[in-house]
Amino acid sequence: MEEKVYKTMNGAGALNIIMGVLALLAGIAGGVLLLVSGAKLLNGKSKILF
């Protein structure tokens, strides 16, 4: 019984680490995309005529 609980906890811990890394990478990628698109908007601001 104790061995089954140990294996379950080990799997859950590994999954938590993997999900944390994936969330971190997704956050960094999203931030970079937002910075790039914001820079493009600011760069093209002078080309708009009203």
PDB file of N, CA, C and O in Angstrom:
ATOM      1  N   MET A   1       0.822  -1.200   0.000  1.00  0.00           N
ATOM      2  CA  MET A   1       0.000   0.000   0.000  1.00  0.00           C
ATOM      3  C   MET A   1       0.866   1.265   0.000  1.00  0.00           C
ATOM      4  O   MET A   1       0.590   2.211  -0.738  1.00  0.00           O
ATOM      5  N   GLU A   2       1.901   1.274   0.822  1.00  0.00           N
ATOM      6  CA  GLU A   2       2.752   2.456   0.925  1.00  0.00           C
ATOM      7  C   GLU A   2       3.514   2.694  -0.376  1.00  0.00           C
ATOM      8  O   GLU A   2       3.773   3.838  -0.749  1.00  0.00           O
ATOM      9  N   GLU A   3       3.871   1.609  -1.068  1.00  0.00           N
ATOM     10  CA  GLU A   3       4.603   1.747  -2.313  1.00  0.00           C
ATOM     11  C   GLU A   3       3.733   2.404  -3.387  1.00  0.00           C
ATOM     12  O   GLU A   3       4.234   3.191  -4.190  1.00  0.00           O
ATOM     13  N   LYS A   4       2.456   2.091  -3.408  1.00  0.00           N
ATOM     14  CA  LYS A   4       1.531   2.673  -4.384  1.00  0.00           C
ATOM     15  C   LYS A   4       1.382   4.178  -4.133  1.00  0.00           C
ATOM     16  O   LYS A   4       1.360   4.966  -5.078  1.00  0.00           O
ATOM     17  N   VAL A   5       1.283   4.569  -2.878  1.00  0.00           N
ATOM     18  CA  VAL A   5       1.178   5.984  -2.529  1.00  0.00           C
ATOM     19  C   VAL A   5       2.455   6.714  -2.920  1.00  0.00           C
ATOM     20  O   VAL A   5       2.399   7.836  -3.424  1.00  0.00           O
ATOM     21  N   TYR A   6       3.614   6.084  -2.691  1.00  0.00           N
ATOM     22  CA  TYR A   6       4.900   6.687  -3.044  1.00  0.00           C
ATOM     23  C   TYR A   6       4.998   6.909  -4.549  1.00  0.00           C
ATOM     24  O   TYR A   6       5.441   7.970  -4.989  1.00  0.00           O
ATOM     25  N   LYS A   7       4.591   5.926  -5.340  1.00  0.00           N
ATOM     26  CA  LYS A   7       4.636   6.059  -6.797  1.00  0.00           C
ATOM     27  C   LYS A   7       3.683   7.138  -7.283  1.00  0.00           C
ATOM     28  O   LYS A   7       4.009   7.881  -8.209  1.00  0.00           O
ATOM     29  N   THR A   8       2.514   7.233  -6.674  1.00  0.00           N
ATOM     30  CA  THR A   8       1.547   8.259  -7.053  1.00  0.00           C
ATOM     31  C   THR A   8       2.082   9.648  -6.739  1.00  0.00           C
ATOM     32  O   THR A   8       1.955  10.562  -7.553  1.00  0.00           O
ATOM     33  N   MET A   9       2.680   9.811  -5.564  1.00  0.00           N
ATOM     34  CA  MET A   9       3.250  11.103  -5.195  1.00  0.00           C
ATOM     35  C   MET A   9       4.422  11.469  -6.100  1.00  0.00           C
ATOM     36  O   MET A   9       4.597  12.638  -6.444  1.00  0.00           O
ATOM     37  N   ASN A  10       5.218  10.492  -6.486  1.00  0.00           N
ATOM     38  CA  ASN A  10       6.355  10.735  -7.365  1.00  0.00           C
ATOM     39  C   ASN A  10       5.859  11.212  -8.735  1.00  0.00           C
ATOM     40  O   ASN A  10       6.412  12.157  -9.298  1.00  0.00           O
ATOM     41  N   GLY A  11       4.837  10.575  -9.263  1.00  0.00           N
ATOM     42  CA  GLY A  11       4.270  10.974 -10.556  1.00  0.00           C
ATOM     43  C   GLY A  11       3.658  12.356 -10.501  1.00  0.00           C
ATOM     44  O   GLY A  11       3.813  13.145 -11.434  1.00  0.00           O
ATOM     45  N   ALA A  12       2.959  12.658  -9.409  1.00  0.00           N
ATOM     46  CA  ALA A  12       2.334  13.971  -9.260  1.00  0.00           C
ATOM     47  C   ALA A  12       3.392  15.068  -9.146  1.00  0.00           C
ATOM     48  O   ALA A  12       3.221  16.153  -9.701  1.00  0.00           O
ATOM     49  N   GLY A  13       4.460  14.797  -8.445  1.00  0.00           N
ATOM     50  CA  GLY A  13       5.542  15.782  -8.312  1.00  0.00           C
ATOM     51  C   GLY A  13       6.214  16.063  -9.643  1.00  0.00           C
ATOM     52  O   GLY A  13       6.503  17.214  -9.969  1.00  0.00           O
ATOM     53  N   ALA A  14       6.462  15.014 -10.411  1.00  0.00           N
ATOM     54  CA  ALA A  14       7.081  15.186 -11.725  1.00  0.00           C
ATOM     55  C   ALA A  14       6.157  15.966 -12.651  1.00  0.00           C
ATOM     56  O   ALA A  14       6.608  16.838 -13.394  1.00  0.00           O
ATOM     57  N   LEU A  15       4.871  15.653 -12.607  1.00  0.00           N
ATOM     58  CA  LEU A  15       3.902  16.368 -13.443  1.00  0.00           C
ATOM     59  C   LEU A  15       3.837  17.843 -13.063  1.00  0.00           C
ATOM     60  O   LEU A  15       3.739  18.700 -13.942  1.00  0.00           O
ATOM     61  N   ASN A  16       3.888  18.151 -11.777  1.00  0.00           N
ATOM     62  CA  ASN A  16       3.864  19.547 -11.330  1.00  0.00           C
ATOM     63  C   ASN A  16       5.079  20.316 -11.825  1.00  0.00           C
ATOM     64  O   ASN A  16       4.961  21.478 -12.214  1.00  0.00           O
ATOM     65  N   ILE A  17       6.238  19.682 -11.813  1.00  0.00           N
ATOM     66  CA  ILE A  17       7.449  20.340 -12.309  1.00  0.00           C
ATOM     67  C   ILE A  17       7.334  20.601 -13.802  1.00  0.00           C
ATOM     68  O   ILE A  17       7.667  21.691 -14.269  1.00  0.00           O
ATOM     69  N   ILE A  18       6.866  19.611 -14.556  1.00  0.00           N
ATOM     70  CA  ILE A  18       6.714  19.772 -16.004  1.00  0.00           C
ATOM     71  C   ILE A  18       5.716  20.878 -16.327  1.00  0.00           C
ATOM     72  O   ILE A  18       5.972  21.708 -17.200  1.00  0.00           O
ATOM     73  N   MET A  19       4.592  20.897 -15.638  1.00  0.00           N
ATOM     74  CA  MET A  19       3.572  21.926 -15.892  1.00  0.00           C
ATOM     75  C   MET A  19       4.092  23.308 -15.521  1.00  0.00           C
ATOM     76  O   MET A  19       3.765  24.287 -16.192  1.00  0.00           O
ATOM     77  N   GLY A  20       4.893  23.406 -14.471  1.00  0.00           N
ATOM     78  CA  GLY A  20       5.478  24.684 -14.086  1.00  0.00           C
ATOM     79  C   GLY A  20       6.427  25.216 -15.142  1.00  0.00           C
ATOM     80  O   GLY A  20       6.421  26.410 -15.444  1.00  0.00           O
ATOM     81  N   VAL A  21       7.240  24.340 -15.700  1.00  0.00           N
ATOM     82  CA  VAL A  21       8.177  24.750 -16.746  1.00  0.00           C
ATOM     83  C   VAL A  21       7.415  25.184 -17.990  1.00  0.00           C
ATOM     84  O   VAL A  21       7.761  26.191 -18.607  1.00  0.00           O
ATOM     85  N   LEU A  22       6.387  24.438 -18.362  1.00  0.00           N
ATOM     86  CA  LEU A  22       5.589  24.798 -19.531  1.00  0.00           C
ATOM     87  C   LEU A  22       4.878  26.139 -19.340  1.00  0.00           C
ATOM     88  O   LEU A  22       4.810  26.941 -20.271  1.00  0.00           O
ATOM     89  N   ALA A  23       4.355  26.384 -18.150  1.00  0.00           N
ATOM     90  CA  ALA A  23       3.696  27.661 -17.879  1.00  0.00           C
ATOM     91  C   ALA A  23       4.703  28.813 -17.944  1.00  0.00           C
ATOM     92  O   ALA A  23       4.387  29.892 -18.446  1.00  0.00           O
ATOM     93  N   LEU A  24       5.894  28.580 -17.443  1.00  0.00           N
ATOM     94  CA  LEU A  24       6.939  29.599 -17.498  1.00  0.00           C
ATOM     95  C   LEU A  24       7.324  29.920 -18.936  1.00  0.00           C
ATOM     96  O   LEU A  24       7.465  31.088 -19.296  1.00  0.00           O
ATOM     97  N   LEU A  25       7.493  28.889 -19.759  1.00  0.00           N
ATOM     98  CA  LEU A  25       7.848  29.099 -21.155  1.00  0.00           C
ATOM     99  C   LEU A  25       6.729  29.807 -21.919  1.00  0.00           C
ATOM    100  O   LEU A  25       6.994  30.675 -22.750  1.00  0.00           O
ATOM    101  N   ALA A  26       5.491  29.439 -21.640  1.00  0.00           N
ATOM    102  CA  ALA A  26       4.365  30.094 -22.305  1.00  0.00           C
ATOM    103  C   ALA A  26       4.279  31.563 -21.909  1.00  0.00           C
ATOM    104  O   ALA A  26       3.972  32.409 -22.749  1.00  0.00           O
ATOM    105  N   GLY A  27       4.544  31.878 -20.654  1.00  0.00           N
ATOM    106  CA  GLY A  27       4.536  33.262 -20.194  1.00  0.00           C
ATOM    107  C   GLY A  27       5.624  34.092 -20.846  1.00  0.00           C
ATOM    108  O   GLY A  27       5.389  35.232 -21.247  1.00  0.00           O
ATOM    109  N   ILE A  28       6.804  33.526 -20.952  1.00  0.00           N
ATOM    110  CA  ILE A  28       7.918  34.240 -21.586  1.00  0.00           C
ATOM    111  C   ILE A  28       7.621  34.469 -23.066  1.00  0.00           C
ATOM    112  O   ILE A  28       7.843  35.562 -23.585  1.00  0.00           O
ATOM    113  N   ALA A  29       7.120  33.435 -23.742  1.00  0.00           N
ATOM    114  CA  ALA A  29       6.804  33.564 -25.169  1.00  0.00           C
ATOM    115  C   ALA A  29       5.710  34.602 -25.387  1.00  0.00           C
ATOM    116  O   ALA A  29       5.799  35.404 -26.316  1.00  0.00           O
ATOM    117  N   GLY A  30       4.687  34.597 -24.552  1.00  0.00           N
ATOM    118  CA  GLY A  30       3.621  35.590 -24.668  1.00  0.00           C
ATOM    119  C   GLY A  30       4.124  36.996 -24.435  1.00  0.00           C
ATOM    120  O   GLY A  30       3.723  37.921 -25.141  1.00  0.00           O
ATOM    121  N   GLY A  31       4.994  37.174 -23.460  1.00  0.00           N
ATOM    122  CA  GLY A  31       5.558  38.489 -23.187  1.00  0.00           C
ATOM    123  C   GLY A  31       6.403  39.009 -24.337  1.00  0.00           C
ATOM    124  O   GLY A  31       6.338  40.191 -24.672  1.00  0.00           O
ATOM    125  N   VAL A  32       7.187  38.142 -24.935  1.00  0.00           N
ATOM    126  CA  VAL A  32       8.009  38.547 -26.081  1.00  0.00           C
ATOM    127  C   VAL A  32       7.114  38.955 -27.249  1.00  0.00           C
ATOM    128  O   VAL A  32       7.366  39.968 -27.902  1.00  0.00           O
ATOM    129  N   LEU A  33       6.076  38.173 -27.511  1.00  0.00           N
ATOM    130  CA  LEU A  33       5.160  38.512 -28.606  1.00  0.00           C
ATOM    131  C   LEU A  33       4.470  39.853 -28.364  1.00  0.00           C
ATOM    132  O   LEU A  33       4.296  40.635 -29.299  1.00  0.00           O
ATOM    133  N   LEU A  34       4.079  40.124 -27.129  1.00  0.00           N
ATOM    134  CA  LEU A  34       3.452  41.404 -26.809  1.00  0.00           C
ATOM    135  C   LEU A  34       4.420  42.562 -26.993  1.00  0.00           C
ATOM    136  O   LEU A  34       4.032  43.614 -27.501  1.00  0.00           O
ATOM    137  N   LEU A  35       5.669  42.388 -26.588  1.00  0.00           N
ATOM    138  CA  LEU A  35       6.669  43.442 -26.770  1.00  0.00           C
ATOM    139  C   LEU A  35       6.921  43.727 -28.245  1.00  0.00           C
ATOM    140  O   LEU A  35       7.023  44.886 -28.648  1.00  0.00           O
ATOM    141  N   VAL A  36       7.021  42.682 -29.044  1.00  0.00           N
ATOM    142  CA  VAL A  36       7.284  42.861 -30.471  1.00  0.00           C
ATOM    143  C   VAL A  36       6.107  43.556 -31.151  1.00  0.00           C
ATOM    144  O   VAL A  36       6.308  44.478 -31.941  1.00  0.00           O
ATOM    145  N   SER A  37       4.894  43.128 -30.858  1.00  0.00           N
ATOM    146  CA  SER A  37       3.737  43.751 -31.501  1.00  0.00           C
ATOM    147  C   SER A  37       3.563  45.198 -31.041  1.00  0.00           C
ATOM    148  O   SER A  37       3.161  46.047 -31.836  1.00  0.00           O
ATOM    149  N   GLY A  38       3.857  45.492 -29.782  1.00  0.00           N
ATOM    150  CA  GLY A  38       3.786  46.865 -29.293  1.00  0.00           C
ATOM    151  C   GLY A  38       4.815  47.758 -29.957  1.00  0.00           C
ATOM    152  O   GLY A  38       4.534  48.912 -30.279  1.00  0.00           O
ATOM    153  N   ALA A  39       6.004  47.222 -30.159  1.00  0.00           N
ATOM    154  CA  ALA A  39       7.052  47.995 -30.831  1.00  0.00           C
ATOM    155  C   ALA A  39       6.672  48.288 -32.278  1.00  0.00           C
ATOM    156  O   ALA A  39       6.944  49.378 -32.782  1.00  0.00           O
ATOM    157  N   LYS A  40       6.048  47.325 -32.950  1.00  0.00           N
ATOM    158  CA  LYS A  40       5.603  47.549 -34.329  1.00  0.00           C
ATOM    159  C   LYS A  40       4.513  48.615 -34.386  1.00  0.00           C
ATOM    160  O   LYS A  40       4.495  49.439 -35.300  1.00  0.00           O
ATOM    161  N   LEU A  41       3.605  48.601 -33.412  1.00  0.00           N
ATOM    162  CA  LEU A  41       2.550  49.614 -33.376  1.00  0.00           C
ATOM    163  C   LEU A  41       3.138  51.005 -33.155  1.00  0.00           C
ATOM    164  O   LEU A  41       2.743  51.959 -33.825  1.00  0.00           O
ATOM    165  N   LEU A  42       4.062  51.122 -32.234  1.00  0.00           N
ATOM    166  CA  LEU A  42       4.672  52.420 -31.967  1.00  0.00           C
ATOM    167  C   LEU A  42       5.502  52.899 -33.151  1.00  0.00           C
ATOM    168  O   LEU A  42       5.548  54.096 -33.436  1.00  0.00           O
ATOM    169  N   ASN A  43       6.149  51.982 -33.833  1.00  0.00           N
ATOM    170  CA  ASN A  43       6.961  52.347 -34.996  1.00  0.00           C
ATOM    171  C   ASN A  43       6.095  52.832 -36.147  1.00  0.00           C
ATOM    172  O   ASN A  43       6.496  53.742 -36.873  1.00  0.00           O
ATOM    173  N   GLY A  44       4.922  52.248 -36.330  1.00  0.00           N
ATOM    174  CA  GLY A  44       4.043  52.617 -37.437  1.00  0.00           C
ATOM    175  C   GLY A  44       3.097  53.755 -37.101  1.00  0.00           C
ATOM    176  O   GLY A  44       2.270  54.133 -37.931  1.00  0.00           O
ATOM    177  N   LYS A  45       3.199  54.300 -35.917  1.00  0.00           N
ATOM    178  CA  LYS A  45       2.291  55.374 -35.473  1.00  0.00           C
ATOM    179  C   LYS A  45       2.396  56.612 -36.360  1.00  0.00           C
ATOM    180  O   LYS A  45       1.393  57.276 -36.622  1.00  0.00           O
ATOM    181  N   SER A  46       3.595  56.921 -36.817  1.00  0.00           N
ATOM    182  CA  SER A  46       3.775  58.145 -37.598  1.00  0.00           C
ATOM    183  C   SER A  46       3.219  58.017 -39.024  1.00  0.00           C
ATOM    184  O   SER A  46       3.062  59.026 -39.712  1.00  0.00           O
ATOM    185  N   LYS A  47       2.926  56.812 -39.468  1.00  0.00           N
ATOM    186  CA  LYS A  47       2.434  56.611 -40.826  1.00  0.00           C
ATOM    187  C   LYS A  47       0.920  56.739 -40.943  1.00  0.00           C
ATOM    188  O   LYS A  47       0.381  56.678 -42.049  1.00  0.00           O
ATOM    189  N   ILE A  48       0.228  56.914 -39.825  1.00  0.00           N
ATOM    190  CA  ILE A  48      -1.231  57.000 -39.828  1.00  0.00           C
ATOM    191  C   ILE A  48      -1.657  58.431 -40.097  1.00  0.00           C
ATOM    192  O   ILE A  48      -1.171  59.363 -39.456  1.00  0.00           O
ATOM    193  N   LEU A  49      -2.553  58.599 -41.033  1.00  0.00           N
ATOM    194  CA  LEU A  49      -3.089  59.922 -41.360  1.00  0.00           C
ATOM    195  C   LEU A  49      -4.575  59.950 -41.034  1.00  0.00           C
ATOM    196  O   LEU A  49      -5.316  59.043 -41.411  1.00  0.00           O
ATOM    197  N   PHE A  50      -5.006  60.988 -40.335  1.00  0.00           N
ATOM    198  CA  PHE A  50      -6.432  61.166 -40.019  1.00  0.00           C
ATOM    199  C   PHE A  50      -6.948  62.405 -40.666  1.00  0.00           C
ATOM    200  O   PHE A  50      -8.125  62.732 -40.522  1.00  0.00           O
TER     201      PHE A  50
END
